[in-house]
Amino acid sequence: MKIIYSHEDLLALEDPFEYEVGLPIRIRELPASVIEEEIPDSREHLDRLLKEGYTLVIQKPRIPNPPVFAGLSVIVENTIMKLYIYEANHCEDALWDVLFESEYDRHWAYFLLKKIEGVRFELPYTQSSQQSLGLTHLGTNQLVYLQFETNQSVLCQWE
């Protein structure tokens, strides 16, 4: 099944991302379109997107830190959270296991971006009202959020 929301459809929703699409992040600029779809296998889809040049962005609490994160680049951090990037042509088993186990942990967030240069990341807990990662300056980007357990994909596209 595939559901496509146009920019106009998103404007008509009360809170399109928290309730309708369910992204684990806050987006300040509405995309031109959002495509939700069921996919056959989340792991294969993740590997395909990595091969296509997408960057995996992972937000996690500073501790505990599984060993798989030792080799990843930190792009922004605060006293509570770190934001890592993973650029490879496949997802390592150890990283997949950690992400899958943390899928429903509200302090974790992960998604793929086609381009990370120029994107501004606002980590949670830097302001008392901000409980989730925020993104701005997305330009002409694409963001993919995968729900591993349910094999769902959400693609947000900006023009």
Disulfide bonds with the S-S distance in Angstrom:
none
